[in-house]
Amino acid sequence: MIPVVSPDEMGAIDAAAPESTEELIDRAGAAVARTALAMLGGSYGRRVVVVAGPGNNGADGRAAARRLERSGVRVRLVEPTENSLPVTDLVIDAAYGTGLTRPYDFPEVPPGVPVLAVDIPSGVHGLTGQVLGRPVAAEVTVTFAALKPGLVLGPGRSLAGRVEVVDIGLDVSSATIGVVEASDVAAWLPPRSADAHKWNHAVRVVGGSVAMTGAPRLAAAGALRFGAGYVQVAVPGRSGLDEPVEAVGFALPATGWGEVAASEVERLGALLVGPGLGSEAEAEVDRLLALDRPLVIDGDALHRQLPRRLPNRVHPTILTPHDGEFRRLGGFDTGDRVADTRALAAACGAVVLRKGPTSVIAGPDGRVRLVANGDQSLATAGTGDVLAGMVLAAVGRGTPALEAASAAAWVHAEAGRGQPGLVASDLPERIRAVLSSS
């Protein structure tokens, strides 16, 4: 994983470094200068404008300027208060760093001139990724030691461009947040053993209604493609489904179905409840909370009384809310997605997978995983149901809850990335392609 630290944590890491501030600034400036020369394609005849502010971010920019001048680049230093910038080949944004908490308008950049940001685009909140004033979009951002939340969350993610994390000798081993990578997923999802059979990875999806079976179908398909060996689908009032053909129906009565849905679980690895269930099933959902099996709770099962009842569960629980469901569960909405998701996870004693452009997965112990490889292709109905089924499959095969949710979210995002016109039923086959290539 790529470590992520907040601005305050980064300040403490800087202060604890054995090297002097001057040495760290020199290393940072050298890294910025290297990237600038790569963007320029050399130094001969090149011009660079450095917008350098008063703090350490500005000092990094000035250190880069000195190195660029020694390489033969014509460099002009300007103050952050300038309204516009002269014609140049590259602008280095070293006005303000991750500690900025007030609005700032970056000078107007000449059309077509690329921008290299130092640590974070000036005017992006380092903790939340929200815009403060009028930042300029960078083509590349060079950040030091670890990612900052503002580079991964909110508008900051798109304003940062390509982010390069540069090691300048700081110890970030204390980080409790990490951005998930393909290598993490491979480690969390080992291959099945040679003697595996379908009941080693059996799961049950409880959801849908008489007139609404699409959501549990999608969840079942996601579970099957993500490694479940046997998937039961239990829809109140129905005995089975037309598709996917590999799923097995598990009959539930139309009303009072909670006790039946919680029965015959001895051979199951986990259960999912919620996709397409309808909003009148609170009492029946609560019957499943006493199960001695991992439980994934999604969609309509995420009722507002749930946080009061979950802390008593012994077995792993994973909640998969989008922002509206997150608020319904009583989650805070302070603008700090990481802190708010952590708070709900701690209150519930559960893993919370908060879906979004960057998904935030928090454990009750405070650890956080960020999944930032997706894009807007997944913003279509039913994709969350597929994700819930994938989480079910992963935790049902014995993967710890935080890792199960994180791995499923990463593969789900990768399967949908760069797929205009994607619909949810396209995802299961795309999941297989991602797993085959990793």
Secondary structure, DSSP 8 states (H G I E B T S, - for coil): -EEE--HHHHHHHHHH-SS-HHHHHHHHHHHHHHHHHHHHTSSTT-EEEEEE-SSHHHHHHHHHHHHHHHTT-EEEEE-TT-SB--S-SEEEEES--TT--S-EE--B--TT--EEEESS-TTB-TTT--B-EE----SEEEEESSB-GGGTSHHHHHHT-EEEEE--S---TT--EEE--HHHHHHHS----TT--GGGGEEEEE--BTTB-HHHHHHHHHHHHTT-SEEEEEBBTBS--SSSTT-EE--B-SSS-HHHHTSS-TT-SEEEE-TT--TT-HHHHHHGGG-SS-EEE-GGG--TTHHHHGGG--S-EEE---HHHHHHTT---SS-HHHHHHHHHHHHTSEEEE-SSSEEEE-TTS-EEEE----GGG-STTHHHHHHHHHHHHHHTT--HHHHHHHHHHHHHHHHTT-TT--GGGHHHHHHHHHHH-
